[in-house]
Amino acid sequence: MRAGTDIPAADAATAEDLARAARRLSIRSRREAAGLFAGNYASAFRGSGIEFEESRPYVPGDDVRTIDQVATARTGQPFVKRFREERNHTLIFALDTSASMDFGVRGRSKARTAAHALALLATAAGHAGDASALVVFDDAVHTRVRLGRGLAHSWSLIRAASDAAAAASGDTRISAGIRGLLAHTHRPASVVLISDFRDRELLTGNGPAGRLERALAPITQRCDVIAGVVVDPFEQALPDVGPIRIADPENPGATFVLDTGSRKQRERYRDAALTWRTRLARGLRRAGADPLWLRTDRNPLHALGRFFEERATRRRGVVR
């Protein structure tokens, strides 16, 4: 099954179609990112430090720990120091555009949902003055956008992500994305890895918990990692629509018929999906990654808003 898309399918899309879709995504993201979560983005991704900005007269309620002893002694009036955050933050994206990311039933495909989420974050990073870069992968790295700053650079990331999402193909290999990320993370950074994590290498045996933890370790030991997991509601629960033929997009020719009219079949499917999600969440957290769940039938803006609000709250709690 293929999702409805904003532009023609990859084999029919022209360069003009792709450019138009990327422009729409960029404009929409600028409008959305300026509202709901822009402030929480800055709080959740703190800069590398703070620097002194000025001294000003003390007013009731100011923290007495910020009193400027020198200015106070010189003027005879209490003064406090003001500081501002030094934004020297780096945000690296890894976007999975494998064949399984082309799936979507009622909403957009997982790849387009991922590109939308990335566009929102890239725009917020551009407004905050953060440096950002992009790696696009399936079973290998296919696209790289080097580190840069500003809204013009954000547009470059959005265009690359939008183009790649329109031509999702290949196998899912999280290890390929990790290798691409490591090439960009010569110093501490925040990493946003967006994928459906349908990696057969991680899902065999006792995975994904143990295997995923080992796969992510090289990057989580070095960086603050957010794992954006993109899911379609039909991957979580089947509707009662009778027999349907299911195909694995990353294993051509492997198809089977599933009777969704059977309550037992639907329950088994739902239980298996819940088990997979639970094990994936456990594996991500054990690896040191912060899971962010994105759905194809919902605007990623709202999931990002909640995520960064919670993250900013946790960080403020740590500071206190």
C-alpha positions as CSV (number, residue, x, y, z in Angstrom):
1,M,0.0,0.0,0.0
2,R,1.2,3.5,-0.8
3,A,0.3,6.7,0.9
4,G,-1.3,9.7,-0.6
5,T,1.5,12.3,-1.4
6,D,1.8,16.0,-1.8
7,I,3.5,15.6,-5.2
8,P,3.6,12.9,-7.8
9,A,5.3,9.6,-7.1
10,A,9.1,9.6,-7.4
11,D,9.1,8.0,-10.8
12,A,6.8,10.7,-12.2
13,A,8.0,13.7,-10.3
14,T,9.9,16.4,-12.1
15,A,12.6,18.6,-10.7
16,E,10.0,21.4,-10.7
17,D,7.6,19.2,-8.7
18,L,10.2,18.5,-6.1
19,A,11.3,22.1,-5.8
20,R,7.7,23.2,-5.4
21,A,7.0,20.6,-2.7
22,A,10.2,21.7,-0.9
23,R,9.2,25.4,-1.0
24,R,5.7,24.6,0.4
25,L,7.3,22.5,3.2
26,S,9.8,25.3,4.0
27,I,7.1,28.0,4.1
28,R,4.8,25.9,6.2
29,S,7.6,25.0,8.6
30,R,8.7,28.6,9.1
31,R,5.1,29.5,10.1
32,E,4.7,26.5,12.4
33,A,8.1,26.6,14.0
34,A,7.7,30.3,14.9
35,G,4.7,29.5,17.1
36,L,4.2,26.4,19.2
37,F,7.7,25.1,20.1
38,A,10.3,27.6,19.1
39,G,10.9,28.8,22.7
40,N,11.0,25.3,24.1
41,Y,13.4,24.3,21.4
42,A,15.9,26.9,22.6
43,S,15.4,25.7,26.2
44,A,15.7,22.0,25.4
45,F,18.8,22.5,23.4
46,R,20.9,24.7,25.6
47,G,24.0,26.6,24.2
48,S,27.5,25.8,25.2
49,G,27.6,28.3,28.1
50,I,26.7,31.8,29.3
51,E,28.5,35.1,29.0
52,F,28.2,38.3,30.9
53,E,26.0,40.9,29.1
54,E,25.6,43.9,31.5
55,S,25.0,45.1,35.1
56,R,21.7,46.8,36.0
57,P,20.1,48.1,39.2
58,Y,18.7,45.5,41.6
59,V,14.9,45.2,41.7
60,P,12.9,43.2,44.3
61,G,12.8,39.5,43.3
62,D,16.2,39.4,41.6
63,D,18.4,36.5,42.7
64,V,20.8,37.9,45.3
65,R,23.5,35.5,44.0
66,T,23.7,37.6,40.9
67,I,24.6,40.8,42.8
68,D,27.6,42.6,41.1
69,Q,29.8,43.4,44.0
70,V,32.1,45.7,42.1
71,A,29.3,47.9,40.7
72,T,27.5,47.9,44.0
73,A,30.6,49.1,45.9
74,R,31.3,51.7,43.2
75,T,27.8,53.3,43.1
76,G,26.6,52.6,46.6
77,Q,23.4,51.1,45.1
78,P,22.8,47.3,44.6
79,F,23.4,46.1,41.0
80,V,23.0,42.7,39.6
81,K,24.8,41.0,36.7
82,R,22.8,39.9,33.6
83,F,24.0,37.0,31.5
84,R,22.9,35.6,28.1
85,E,23.2,32.2,26.7
86,E,26.1,31.6,24.3
87,R,24.5,29.8,21.4
88,N,27.2,27.6,20.0
89,H,25.1,24.5,19.5
90,T,25.3,21.9,16.7
91,L,22.3,19.8,15.6
92,I,22.9,16.8,13.2
93,F,20.1,15.1,11.4
94,A,20.0,11.5,10.1
95,L,17.0,10.8,7.9
96,D,16.0,7.3,6.9
97,T,14.6,7.1,3.4
98,S,14.5,3.4,3.0
99,A,11.6,1.6,1.2
100,S,9.7,0.9,4.4
101,M,9.5,4.7,4.9
102,D,7.4,5.0,1.8
103,F,4.5,3.3,3.6
104,G,1.4,5.3,4.7
105,V,-2.3,4.6,4.5
106,R,-4.6,7.4,5.5
107,G,-2.0,10.2,6.1
108,R,1.3,10.9,4.4
109,S,4.1,8.4,4.0
110,K,6.5,7.9,6.9
111,A,9.2,9.5,4.8
112,R,7.2,12.7,4.3
113,T,6.2,12.9,7.9
114,A,9.9,12.5,8.8
115,A,10.8,15.3,6.3
116,H,8.2,17.6,7.8
117,A,9.5,17.0,11.3
118,L,13.0,17.6,10.1
119,A,12.0,20.9,8.4
120,L,10.4,22.2,11.6
121,L,13.6,21.4,13.6
122,A,15.9,22.8,10.9
123,T,13.9,26.0,10.8
124,A,14.0,26.3,14.6
125,A,17.7,25.7,14.5
126,G,18.1,28.4,11.9
127,H,16.2,31.0,14.0
128,A,18.3,30.0,17.1
129,G,21.6,30.5,15.3
130,D,22.5,26.8,15.7
131,A,24.7,25.0,13.3
132,S,23.1,22.0,11.5
133,A,23.9,19.2,9.1
134,L,22.1,16.3,7.4
135,V,22.8,12.7,6.5
136,V,20.3,10.8,4.4
137,F,20.6,7.0,4.4
138,D,18.9,3.7,3.7
139,D,21.4,0.8,3.5
140,A,24.1,3.4,2.8
141,V,24.6,7.2,3.0
142,H,23.3,8.9,-0.1
143,T,23.1,12.6,0.7
144,R,25.1,14.8,3.0
145,V,24.6,18.5,3.8
146,R,27.6,20.0,5.6
147,L,27.4,22.1,8.7
148,G,26.1,25.6,8.3
149,R,24.0,28.3,10.0
150,G,21.1,30.5,9.2
151,L,17.7,30.2,7.5
152,A,19.3,29.9,4.0
153,H,21.2,26.9,5.2
154,S,18.0,25.5,6.8
155,W,16.4,25.7,3.3
156,S,19.2,23.6,1.9
157,L,18.5,20.9,4.5
158,I,14.8,21.0,3.9
159,R,15.2,20.8,0.1
160,A,17.5,17.8,0.5
161,A,15.2,16.0,2.9
162,S,12.1,16.7,0.8
163,D,13.8,15.4,-2.4
164,A,15.0,12.3,-0.6
165,A,11.6,11.6,0.9
166,A,10.0,11.6,-2.5
167,A,12.2,8.7,-3.7
168,A,12.3,6.4,-0.6
169,S,13.9,3.1,-1.5
170,G,16.5,0.5,-0.3
171,D,16.9,-1.4,2.9
172,T,16.9,0.0,6.4
173,R,20.3,0.0,7.9
174,I,20.6,2.0,11.1
175,S,24.3,1.3,11.2
176,A,24.7,3.2,7.9
177,G,23.1,6.2,9.4
178,I,25.3,5.9,12.5
179,R,28.5,5.8,10.4
180,G,27.3,8.9,8.5
181,L,26.6,10.7,11.8
182,L,30.0,9.9,13.2
183,A,31.6,11.6,10.3
184,H,29.9,14.9,11.4
185,T,30.3,14.6,15.2
186,H,34.0,15.5,15.9
187,R,32.8,17.4,18.9
188,P,29.7,17.0,21.2
189,A,26.4,17.7,19.4
190,S,22.8,16.9,19.5
191,V,21.6,14.3,17.0
192,V,18.1,13.7,15.7
193,L,17.9,10.2,14.1
194,I,14.5,9.9,12.3
195,S,13.5,6.4,11.1
196,D,10.9,3.7,11.4
197,F,13.7,1.4,12.8
198,R,12.4,-1.5,10.6
199,D,16.0,-2.8,10.4
200,R,16.1,-6.6,9.9
201,E,19.6,-6.8,11.4
202,L,18.2,-5.3,14.6
203,L,14.9,-7.2,14.6
204,T,16.3,-10.7,14.4
205,G,17.1,-12.9,17.4
206,N,16.6,-11.2,20.7
207,G,16.6,-7.7,19.2
208,P,16.0,-4.9,19.0
209,A,16.8,-4.1,22.7
210,G,20.4,-5.5,22.9
211,R,21.3,-5.2,19.2
212,L,20.0,-1.6,19.0
213,E,21.8,-0.6,22.1
214,R,25.1,-1.8,20.6
215,A,24.4,-0.2,17.3
216,L,23.7,3.2,18.8
217,A,26.4,3.2,21.4
218,P,29.1,4.9,19.2
219,I,26.9,7.9,18.8
220,T,25.0,8.0,22.2
221,Q,28.3,7.9,24.0
222,R,29.4,11.1,22.2
223,C,26.2,13.0,21.6
224,D,22.7,13.9,23.0
225,V,20.5,11.6,20.8
226,I,16.9,12.0,20.0
227,A,15.3,9.0,18.2
228,G,12.4,10.1,16.1
229,V,10.3,6.9,15.5
230,V,7.9,7.3,12.6
231,V,4.8,4.9,12.7
232,D,1.7,4.5,10.7
233,P,-1.5,3.6,12.7
234,F,-2.0,0.6,10.4
235,E,1.3,-0.8,11.7
236,Q,-0.2,-0.7,15.2
237,A,-3.7,-2.1,14.6
238,L,-5.5,-3.6,11.6
239,P,-9.0,-2.5,10.5
240,D,-11.6,-5.1,9.9
241,V,-11.7,-5.0,6.1
242,G,-11.5,-8.7,5.2
243,P,-8.5,-10.4,3.5
244,I,-5.7,-8.1,2.5
245,R,-2.4,-8.9,0.7
246,I,0.7,-7.6,2.6
247,A,4.1,-7.1,1.0
248,D,7.5,-6.2,2.5
249,P,8.8,-3.3,0.5
250,E,12.4,-4.2,1.5
251,N,12.0,-7.9,0.4
252,P,10.4,-7.9,-3.1
253,G,8.3,-10.9,-3.8
254,A,7.6,-11.7,-0.1
255,T,3.8,-11.4,0.2
256,F,1.1,-13.1,2.2
257,V,-2.6,-12.7,2.8
258,L,-3.9,-11.7,6.2
259,D,-7.6,-12.1,7.1
260,T,-8.3,-8.9,9.0
261,G,-11.9,-10.1,9.4
262,S,-10.7,-12.5,12.0
263,R,-10.7,-11.0,15.5
264,K,-8.0,-13.4,16.6
265,Q,-5.7,-12.3,13.7
266,R,-6.3,-8.7,14.6
267,E,-5.5,-9.3,18.2
268,R,-2.3,-11.2,17.4
269,Y,-1.2,-8.4,15.1
270,R,-1.9,-5.8,17.7
271,D,-0.1,-7.7,20.4
272,A,2.9,-8.2,18.2
273,A,3.0,-4.5,17.3
274,L,2.8,-3.5,21.0
275,T,5.6,-5.9,21.8
276,W,7.8,-4.5,19.1
277,R,7.1,-0.9,20.2
278,T,7.9,-1.8,23.8
279,R,11.1,-3.5,23.0
280,L,12.1,-0.7,20.7
281,A,11.4,2.0,23.3
282,R,13.4,0.0,25.9
283,G,16.3,-0.5,23.5
284,L,16.4,3.2,22.7
285,R,16.4,4.3,26.3
286,R,19.0,1.7,27.3
287,A,21.2,3.0,24.5
288,G,20.8,6.6,25.9
289,A,18.5,7.9,23.2
290,D,15.4,10.0,23.9
291,P,12.4,8.5,22.0
292,L,10.2,10.8,20.0
293,W,7.1,9.2,18.5
294,L,5.7,10.6,15.2
295,R,2.6,9.4,13.5
296,T,1.8,9.7,9.8
297,D,-1.8,10.7,10.5
298,R,-0.9,13.7,12.7
299,N,1.0,16.9,12.3
300,P,4.5,16.4,13.7
301,L,4.3,19.9,15.1
302,H,2.2,18.8,18.0
303,A,4.4,15.8,18.9
304,L,7.5,18.1,18.8
305,G,5.7,20.7,20.9
306,R,4.9,18.2,23.6
307,F,8.3,16.6,23.4
308,F,10.3,19.8,23.8
309,E,8.0,21.2,26.5
310,E,8.7,18.1,28.5
311,R,12.4,18.1,27.7
312,A,12.7,21.8,28.7
313,T,10.8,21.1,31.9
314,R,13.2,18.2,32.7
315,R,16.2,20.4,32.1
316,R,14.9,23.2,34.2
317,G,14.3,20.6,37.0
318,V,17.9,19.5,36.7
319,V,19.2,23.1,36.9
320,R,17.2,23.7,40.1
